[in-house]
């Protein structure tokens, strides 16, 4: 089965111009696909600067790769024209991080919804278009009479973000790329928005690529997870395996950085722990990108780039600690670990107890 979206040995380098003094590799030789036959929820996680957002922009066709190919149903995305391009725009919808910046303050908030109906010719009449919009709003937990006709400043951040989810739902897409969709809303609204995304996957069979720096919410709603560091995939697998038994030292560092609730805080111990996290080596590495920060770095880590090794049936890691395991060739990560979303998933309460 052909993947609906695929990155094939894709790299994206910024600052490659003739007069550029700096060169940043945002995505480094990533092969990744979203299966067309299994609507899964996959998280792409990592700290700021890991390449998460650039990855999603490459899949949207907003950014062109420096090398490699971005494919839609087997066709080069950069070469799509006419009806094929229109079908891509229907099938793949974005949800952006900032629910404030997307709206034009001079237009009513529902302008985005009516514009989408008109652009994609989703309705044959104004009455039918309004009915589709009301259905989409209801799907994400909003009442049409509380949204339609209002300006963006009259809506809360959570309402604005759910309007964007409703807008993404209107064309009946097969994939939604959600880039940090809850990072700019109150904690009290995150569970509602995340449940809306999970409902789209469960009830409509839409694949969700959830880009986030928050491992807690990734664990809450996703089945699979991909960990990125400085443009490279360093670990991937089922969310249970990766979060509960992380193999790569970087993933372990991310999980250790998650705040934990304690009855009594030992400030001196916490300060000591923070001090020990500091990098102990600043020399440049021609091998593993994480070597300077890695507490278990070996000499070969500085000279060779590690392969992706299969540490279990449901997990892979890019680390020489597992070089005695089989090399994971053709890192088609999402396709390999794709599986239908089980029900029920991890509850919001249980995610707070995540190890």
C-alpha positions in Angstrom: 0.0 0.0 0.0 1.4 3.4 -1.1 1.9 5.8 1.8 -0.2 8.9 1.6 2.7 11.1 2.7 6.4 10.2 2.7 9.8 11.9 3.3 12.5 9.9 1.4 16.0 10.7 2.5 15.0 14.4 3.0 17.3 17.1 4.3 16.6 20.7 4.8 19.5 23.2 5.2 19.1 26.9 5.9 21.7 29.4 5.1 23.1 27.8 2.0 23.2 31.0 0.0 26.3 32.4 -1.6 26.7 35.2 1.0 25.5 33.2 4.0 27.9 32.9 6.9 25.9 30.3 8.8 24.5 26.9 7.8 21.8 25.2 9.8 20.8 21.6 9.1 17.2 21.6 10.3 16.3 18.1 8.9 19.1 15.6 8.3 18.4 12.6 5.9 15.0 11.6 7.3 12.9 8.9 5.8 9.4 8.8 7.2 5.9 7.9 6.0 2.3 8.1 7.0 0.5 5.0 6.0 -2.7 5.4 4.0 -4.4 2.3 5.3 -4.0 2.7 9.1 -5.1 6.0 10.7 -2.7 6.3 13.6 -1.7 9.1 15.9 2.1 9.7 15.8 4.0 12.2 17.9 7.1 13.9 16.7 8.9 15.2 19.8 12.1 17.0 20.8 13.4 20.2 22.3 13.3 23.5 20.4 15.6 23.4 17.4 15.2 19.6 16.9 13.6 20.0 13.5 10.0 19.1 14.4 8.3 22.1 12.8 10.5 22.0 9.7 9.5 18.3 9.3 5.8 19.2 9.3 6.3 22.1 6.9 8.1 19.8 4.5 5.1 17.4 4.6 2.8 20.4 4.0 4.8 21.5 1.0 5.3 24.9 2.6 9.1 24.3 2.7 11.0 22.6 -0.1 13.7 20.1 0.8 17.4 20.8 0.1 17.8 17.1 -1.0 15.5 14.1 -1.1 11.9 13.9 -2.0 8.5 14.6 -0.3 5.9 12.3 -1.9 2.1 12.4 -1.9 0.7 9.0 -2.8 3.9 8.2 -4.6 4.2 11.5 -6.5 6.7 14.3 -6.0 4.9 17.0 -4.0 6.9 19.7 -5.6 5.6 18.7 -9.1 1.9 18.4 -8.3 -0.3 20.5 -10.5 -4.0 21.0 -11.2 -6.5 18.5 -9.7 -3.7 16.4 -8.1 -2.5 19.5 -6.2 -6.1 20.3 -5.2 -6.6 16.8 -3.9 -3.4 17.1 -1.8 -4.7 20.3 -0.2 -8.0 18.5 0.6 -6.3 15.4 2.1 -3.6 17.1 4.2 -4.6 19.9 6.6 -2.6 21.9 9.1 -3.3 23.1 12.6 -0.9 25.7 13.7 0.6 26.6 17.1 -0.6 30.1 17.4 -4.4 30.5 17.6 -4.0 34.3 17.8 -1.8 35.0 14.8 -3.9 32.9 12.3 -7.0 35.2 12.6 -7.3 38.5 10.9 -8.7 40.9 13.6 -10.7 42.8 10.9 -12.7 39.7 9.9 -15.1 37.7 12.0 -13.8 34.5 13.3 -16.0 32.4 11.1 -14.5 34.0 8.0 -11.9 31.2 8.0 -14.6 28.6 7.9 -16.7 30.1 5.1 -13.5 30.8 3.1 -12.6 27.1 3.3 -16.0 26.1 2.1 -15.8 28.5 -0.8 -12.2 27.7 -1.7 -12.7 23.9 -1.9 -16.3 24.1 -3.2 -17.6 22.0 -0.4 -21.2 23.1 -0.7 -23.6 23.8 -3.5 -25.5 26.5 -1.6 -25.0 29.0 1.3 -27.4 27.0 3.4 -25.5 23.7 2.9 -22.2 25.5 3.6 -23.5 26.9 6.9 -24.8 23.4 7.9 -21.3 21.9 7.2 -19.7 24.6 9.4 -22.2 24.0 12.2 -21.4 20.3 12.1 -17.7 20.9 12.2 -18.0 23.2 15.1 -20.2 20.7 17.0 -17.6 18.0 16.3 -15.0 19.9 18.2 -17.3 20.8 21.1 -18.4 24.3 20.1 -21.8 25.8 19.7 -22.4 27.6 16.4 -24.5 30.4 18.0 -21.6 31.2 20.3 -19.0 31.4 17.5 -20.6 32.5 14.3 -20.6 36.3 13.8 -18.0 37.0 16.5 -14.6 38.6 16.1 -11.5 36.8 17.2 -11.0 39.0 20.2 -14.4 37.9 21.5 -13.3 34.3 21.7 -11.0 32.6 24.1 -7.7 31.0 23.1 -9.2 27.6 23.4 -12.2 28.5 21.2 -10.0 30.0 18.6 -7.9 26.8 18.5 -10.9 24.6 18.2 -12.2 26.8 15.4 -8.9 26.0 13.6 -9.5 22.3 14.2 -13.0 22.6 12.8 -11.6 24.4 9.8 -9.1 21.6 9.2 -12.0 19.1 9.5 -14.2 20.7 6.8 -12.5 19.2 3.7 -12.7 15.7 5.3 -8.9 15.3 5.2 -7.0 12.0 5.6 -4.1 13.6 7.5 -3.9 16.5 10.0 -0.5 17.9 10.9 -0.9 19.5 14.3 2.1 21.7 15.2 2.1 22.4 19.0 -1.7 22.9 19.0 -1.9 23.2 22.8 1.2 25.1 23.7 -0.4 28.5 23.8 -3.7 27.7 25.5 -4.4 27.3 29.2 -3.8 24.0 30.9 -7.5 23.7 31.6 -8.3 23.7 27.9 -5.5 21.3 26.7 -7.5 18.2 27.6 -10.5 19.4 25.6 -8.4 20.2 22.5 -6.4 17.0 22.7 -9.6 15.0 23.1 -10.9 16.7 19.9 -7.9 15.5 18.0 -8.3 12.0 19.4 -11.9 12.0 18.3 -11.0 13.0 14.8 -8.7 10.0 14.6 -11.1 7.6 16.3 -14.4 8.7 14.7 -13.3 9.9 11.2 -10.2 7.7 10.6 -7.9 10.7 10.2 -4.2 10.2 10.7 -2.7 12.8 13.1 0.9 13.8 13.2 1.2 15.6 16.5 4.3 17.8 16.7 5.2 18.7 20.3 7.9 19.2 22.9 5.6 17.9 25.6 6.1 14.2 26.2 3.2 14.1 28.7 0.6 15.0 26.1 2.2 12.8 23.5 1.9 9.9 25.9 -1.7 10.9 26.6 -3.1 10.7 23.0 -0.6 9.0 20.7 0.2 5.4 19.8 3.6 6.0 18.2 6.4 8.5 18.8 9.4 9.8 17.0 12.2 11.6 19.0 14.3 14.1 17.0 17.5 15.8 18.0 19.2 18.4 15.8 17.4 17.3 12.7 17.9 13.5 13.1 15.6 10.7 14.3 17.3 9.3 17.4 14.6 7.0 18.7 11.1 5.8 17.6 8.5 3.2 18.5 5.3 2.8 20.4 4.7 5.4 23.0 4.5 2.8 25.7 8.0 1.4 24.9 9.7 4.7 24.3 8.3 6.6 27.2 8.4 3.8 29.8 11.7 2.3 28.6 13.7 4.9 26.7 16.9 3.6 25.1 18.6 6.7 23.7 20.4 8.9 26.3 18.7 12.0 24.8 15.2 10.5 25.2 16.2 9.6 28.8 17.2 13.2 29.4 13.9 14.5 28.0 11.9 12.2 30.3 14.0 13.0 33.3 13.3 16.7 32.7 9.5 16.2 33.1 8.5 17.9 36.4 7.3 15.5 39.1 5.0 16.2 41.9 6.6 15.8 45.3 5.1 16.3 48.8 8.4 17.8 50.0 11.0 19.4 47.8 14.6 18.9 48.5 16.0 22.1 46.9 19.7 21.2 47.6 19.3 17.8 45.9 17.5 19.3 42.9 20.2 21.9 42.5 22.8 19.2 42.5 20.9 17.2 39.9 20.7 20.2 37.6 24.4 20.7 37.9 25.2 17.2 36.9 23.2 17.5 33.7 25.6 20.0 32.3 27.7 19.0 29.2 31.2 17.8 30.1 32.8 18.0 26.7 32.7 20.8 24.2 34.8 19.5 21.4 33.0 19.2 18.0 31.7 15.8 17.0 31.9 14.3 13.5 29.9 11.4 14.6 26.9 11.4 17.0 25.3 14.8 17.3 24.5 14.1 21.0 28.0 13.1 22.0 28.9 16.4 23.8 25.9 16.1 26.0 25.8 12.3 26.4 26.8 10.9 29.8 27.8 7.5 28.3 29.6 8.7 25.1 32.4 6.5 23.8 35.3 7.4 21.7 33.7 6.0 18.5 30.7 8.3 19.1 32.9 11.3 18.3 34.0 9.8 15.0 31.2 7.7 13.5 27.5 8.4 13.0 25.5 5.5 14.6 22.8 3.6 12.6 19.3 3.1 13.8 19.3 -0.2 15.7 16.2 -2.3 16.5 16.2 -2.6 20.3 12.8 -4.5 20.3 10.0 -5.3 17.9 8.4 -2.0 18.7 11.4 0.3 19.3 14.5 1.6 17.5 17.3 3.8 18.7 20.3 5.6 17.0 23.0 4.7 19.5 26.2 2.6 19.6 25.0 1.1 22.9 22.8 -1.2 20.8 25.2 -2.0 17.9 24.9 -5.7 18.7 21.3 -5.5 17.6 20.0 -5.6 14.0 20.4 -2.4 12.0 17.0 -0.9 11.1 17.3 -0.3 7.4 15.2 2.0 5.3 14.0 4.0 8.4 10.3 4.0 7.3 9.3 4.6 10.9 5.7 5.6 10.9 4.7 2.8 8.5 6.5 0.2 10.6 5.0 1.2 13.9 1.6 2.3 12.5 -1.3 0.7 14.3 -5.0 1.6 14.8 -5.7 3.8 17.9 -6.9 1.6 20.7 -9.8 2.7 23.0 -9.6 3.7 25.7 -6.2 5.5 25.5 -4.2 6.8 28.4 -6.4 9.2 30.4 -5.3 12.7 31.2 -5.1 11.7 34.9 -2.9 8.7 34.2 -0.6 10.8 32.0 0.2 12.9 35.0 1.7 9.8 36.7 3.9 9.0 33.7 7.3 7.8 34.8 
